[in-house]
C-alpha cells in the first residue's frame, strides 16, 4: 500500500481512536513513510500516534521528523521517554534539536544524558551557532598509519554499528591529528598485509570546526564528497560532516535567501510551524520600510505636479520604472548568485562595472526605442496634442535608456556593497531594489521631460 493511500486510513484511525488498528498499521510501515505520515499530524493526534510506534522504530522515526514536530513531542511525552529518544539520536541530530528547544527544556534533557553522550552534547553545543562544529558528528572510524589492512577491516566491523558512515576511514596520529582519509573501496581492495601508511597519499580536504556552515556546501560541491573531516586549529580530527547534513544546510540557506529577496526576515521554521504573530513580526518591518521608500516616490512626483502636462506625463511613469526595476533585479540576481557560488569575488567589482555599463546602455537604447513608439501612440489618449507628442515620446525614451543603464549598474553594485559591509546581498534584490529605482526613475524622467518641454510649457 502506498504512502498516499495510507494517509486516509491513518486519519480515520486517529479520529476513531482505534489504537489497536493504528498500531498494526504503523508496525508494518517503513520508518521513512511513517515519519512522513506522522509529520502531517499535530496536537494530540501527533502525540497519540507516535506513542503507538514500536519502541525499536520510534527513534528512527523521531529523528526524521521536522524540528517543530520533534519539539512538540518532546514537550508532550514523559520525561523518561523524551530523554530516551534524545539519548538514541545521532549527535548531530541531537545538537540541532537541543539548540532549537527552549533553554529550560534543553537543560532538562541534558540532565538525563550520561558519560560520553553528555560530554559529546556539551562539546558540540559549545561551538558557535551556525558553525561547522554544530553540524558535525564525532561518530567516525579512525585508524593509525602503522595498522595493517586486516586490522583496519577488523576495527571497522567492530565499530560499524555506532558510526555515521563507513564510506571513508580517517588516519590519525597518536595525538589525533588528521593525516589522511581512505575510501572504503581502497581498503577493501588492498592486500590484508599492507600497512595503512603504504596506502596514504596525504591529500585531503578538511573543514574547520569554527567555520560557517556554508563552507561545507562549497567543499562538498568541489570534491563531490560523501563525508568531510572536521579539524580544530591544531589539525586534530574532531568530527565529520556527511553529505545529507550539507544538503540540509543548502536547503536552509536557499530558503533564507529567497525569503530575504521577497523583503522579509527569514522564518525560524516552516510556514505552518511559525505562529501568526511571529510571521507578522517577520513581515511588517520590511513592509513598513518599503512603504517609507514609496513615500519618497510620492514626494518626487509632487515636486513636479506644477507642470502643465503633468497629468499626461504621469501616465508613462510605469513605462519608465518597470524596465528599470526589472533590469536592476536581473543584475542583482546574477551578482547574488555569482557571489554565493564564488564565481565572482568582491574584488571583481571593477570588471563588472565595465561590462555592465555598456550592456545596460545597449538594453536601455533598445527598450527606450520601444518606449518611444508606445508613448507616441498612447500620448494622444492621455490628452497630449500635436507638436507635444514627439517631445513627450523622446522624454520617455531617454528616461528609459538612462534609468535602465543606471539600474543595471546599481543592481550589479549593491550586492558587492552589502557583501563588503558584512550584510547579506540577498536583501538588495526584489522589492528593495524596485523601490530605489522607482524614486530614481521618476526623478530622471521628470528632469528630462522638464528640460525638453521647458520652451513649450513656458
PyMOL commands that set and color helices and strands:
alter all, ss='L'
color gray80, all
select helices_A, chain A and resi 3-16+19-27+31-38+43-51+55-62+67-76+79-88+91-100+103-110+115-125+132-135+149-162+184-189+196-199+214-223+243-261+276-302+310-314+317-340+346-382+388-420+425-428+431-457
alter helices_A, ss='H'
color red, helices_A
select strands_A, chain A and resi 142-143+168-172+178-183+206-208+227-231+237-242
alter strands_A, ss='S'
color yellow, strands_A
deselect
rebuild
show_as cartoon
